């Protein structure tokens, strides 16, 4: 069957995208609104999380309670998230309820009530989310790692800062929404069972207006120091390492993804085998690719004890470095199988596909089919991966540690 995608551009400039999935009776949709952590003004770290909650506390003719009841009555599995560039809001539902759901979301995005009364609970939830990081040092160290690795403001915390959240007012946040909710720079995506002509007509009617000027690209500052330690008197040391690599738009993107899978694609991958199984240095370890439009890196987490922290860091860096010395056909095969398995699981979820096509369009300016991605993975070879590794040797690391003992970064 020929791969199909749908696209329509509203008069206000909003991009509508779709990917039909004949085997499902559901649909998933999402809006990528250009109000992520890195694009908000200085001093508002965490405001995006407040907004993602506040939007749903009443919109149009609906109070907060009535809106929640209406959304629940449609059987929506709601989702919202904040990343570097966007606030994403959307839902998955039975396809017959899609028109009514889109009508509600048009109110949520364009006519939120944004009352002072509902602002305080939304703000307090965001503050509690930051405080919860004290009980989750693994998540905390990886957030701090991104902040340290990426040039500001790309690494700005997507969770926020308690001080800046406490100083955030309802009026400040309304102005952020007014400035950043630019429909001309918003991406809408739907996947599953839908009638795109009907969806486009409905969206044309609900999201009217003239195009707005697109924002200027984010200005990047210098990267942070290569090592940061956060003192914590717990029994473990939590370590995050990150090294630069190619962005999703680069020709070597799939070679990079395969290389990461060789390092950390399962229990037979190098990091788990060498650091945990053979040497017993840590109780948890893993690496993954992390890509933004402007920059990308390979992130690695290790949880260990203070007496083993230094050796853990040294061995991890050594494994990254020696990857370019050679990989086997067996390692390559396992890496490809793991990546393709993840791809198959994604292909069965309308929510995943709606997010993926919107992300592709933002990052690449086009949508990749699942077949294209699979083909690109299969086309990688030992030689192509090694050539990539010799061009982009993993030698410069940013490291963040949380625990009772520092490590030395060579």
C-alpha positions, -999 to +999 in steps of 0.1 A: +000+000+000+013+034-009+022+056+020-001+086+024+001+118+044-022+148+044-013+185+046-032+217+047-022+253+055-048+275+072-052+311+062-035+321+095-005+300+086-011+270+109+002+237+094-022+208+095-008+173+090-023+139+089-014+102+086-042+077+081-040+043+098-066+020+083-063-007+110-075+014+139-109+028+150-094+057+170-077+090+162-051+110+180-043+147+175-020+172+189-011+209+188+026+220+189+024+256+203+057+276+201+059+283+238+085+259+251+110+264+278+138+279+256+116+305+238+101+322+268+117+354+281+144+353+308+132+349+343+101+328+335+116+293+339+087+269+345+060+292+331+053+267+303+043+241+328+020+265+345+004+274+311+000+237+301-022+232+332-039+266+333-052+263+298-075+235+308-090+253+339-119+268+319-123+279+283-149+296+262-183+291+278-170+263+301-159+266+337-130+245+348-153+217+361-176+218+331-147+217+307-132+186+325-166+169+325-170+176+288-136+163+279-141+132+300-175+127+285-159+124+251-136+096+264-105+116+257-071+103+268-056+137+273-019+145+270+002+176+275+039+182+277+066+209+276+098+206+257+125+230+246+106+246+218+069+238+223+040+232+246+022+201+232-015+195+240-036+168+225-056+136+230-065+102+217-102+092+214-128+072+194-128+087+160-165+097+160-158+122+188-130+140+170-151+169+156-164+178+191-130+174+207-114+198+181-141+224+189-132+222+226-095+225+219-101+255+197-116+272+228-087+260+251-060+274+228-078+306+216-102+314+244-088+301+277-104+318+307-071+322+326-087+334+359-066+345+389-084+319+410-073+291+387-038+304+383-026+297+418-034+259+417-017+256+383+014+275+396+015+254+428+014+221+409+044+234+388+063+242+420+056+208+435+069+192+403+102+210+409+103+199+445+096+163+436+130+162+418+146+160+453+130+125+455+140+116+419+178+123+416+179+103+384+155+126+366+171+156+382+207+148+371+195+144+335+177+177+336+208+194+350+229+177+324+208+191+295+211+226+312+248+222+314+254+207+279+233+228+256+241+265+251+216+287+268+186+289+265+183+255+248+192+237+280+167+257+302+149+234+325+115+222+312+104+217+348+113+251+360+129+270+389+112+274+422+124+310+427+112+321+392+079+302+396+072+318+430+077+352+414+055+345+384+022+364+384-010+356+366-007+388+345+029+379+335+017+345+323-012+360+304+013+382+285+035+352+278+005+334+263-005+364+243+030+368+229+039+331+223+006+315+212+013+323+176-010+302+154+010+310+124+039+290+139+017+262+154+017+227+140-014+204+143-012+167+135-037+139+135-032+102+130-055+072+129-090+070+114-102+105+102-116+124+073-089+150+065-111+171+043-136+174+071-109+181+097-094+208+075-127+225+069-135+225+106-101+238+115-104+265+088-137+276+104-124+275+140-089+289+137-094+321+117-073+352+115-044+367+096-008+353+097+015+368+123+051+375+120+072+345+128+097+348+158+134+353+153+156+322+159+167+317+195+200+334+202+225+309+217+249+318+245+281+299+254+280+264+267+283+258+304+313+244+323+322+208+315+316+195+350+290+203+377+285+186+411+254+189+432+261+179+468+237+154+483+243+132+513+225+102+500+240+067+496+244+069+458+261+090+433+239+098+402+260+106+371+250+121+338+273+123+309+267+139+275+287+143+243+278+161+211+266+144+180+247+151+148+212+166+146+182+147+132+185+166+099+221+153+094+229+126+068+247+107+095+216+107+119+209+069+114+246+060+118+245+079+151+213+061+163+228+027+154+260+036+173+240+045+204+222+012+201+255-007+200+264+011+232+231+008+250+205-011+230+198-038+256+214-062+281+239-074+256+250-039+246+284-026+256+277-003+285+255-028+303+280-056+297+312-038+304+302-014+332+275-033+351+280-070+344+317-075+341+329-049+366+299-045+388+304-007+390+268+004+389+232-007+395+217+012+366+232+024+333+219+035+299+225+059+270+202+074+245+202+099+216+187+134+224+181+157+195+170+193+192+166+212+160+197+233+167+219+207+185+221+171+196+239+148+220+242+114+234+231+112+270+242+086+295+230+079+331+248+058+357+238+052+393+265+039+416+281+041+450+305+068+461+335+044+461+329+033+425+318+067+411+352+077+396+359+043+380+323+043+366+329+076+348+363+065+335+350+032+321+320+048+305+342+074+287+365+046+276+336+026+262+324+057+242+359+063+229+367+027+219+335+023+200+353+039+170+379+012+171+355-014+157+321-030+160+311-065+150+284-075+125+266-092+154+265-060+173+253-041+143+225-067+137+213-065+173+213-027+172+192-026+140+167-052+154+163-031+185+157+001+166+133-016+142+113-032+170+108+002+186+097+015+152+071-013+149+057-005+184+054+031+174+036+023+142+008+007+162+000+038+182-019+067+167-007+089+195+030+081+187+024+087+150+007+121+155+036+132+177+062+118+152+048+135+121+045+169+139+081+165+152+094+155+118+078+186+102+093+209+128+127+194+127+130+185+090+103+204+072+088+171+059+074+138+072+093+106+071+073+074+065+079+044+087+092+025+056+117+053+050+130+051+085+133+013+084+151+015+051+176+041+064+183+019+095+188-012+073+212+007+050+236+013+078+267-009+077+297-015+099+317+007+076+292+035+076+289+035+114+327+034+119+332+062+094+307+083+114+325+074+146+359+083+132+345+117+121+327+124+153+348+108+180+333+110+215+360+127+234+345+158+249+320+152+277+298+173+299+293+156+332+269+163+361+269+144+394+245+144+424+257+127+455+281+129+484+313+126+464+326+145+433+343+128+404+372+141+382+365+147+345+397+142+325 
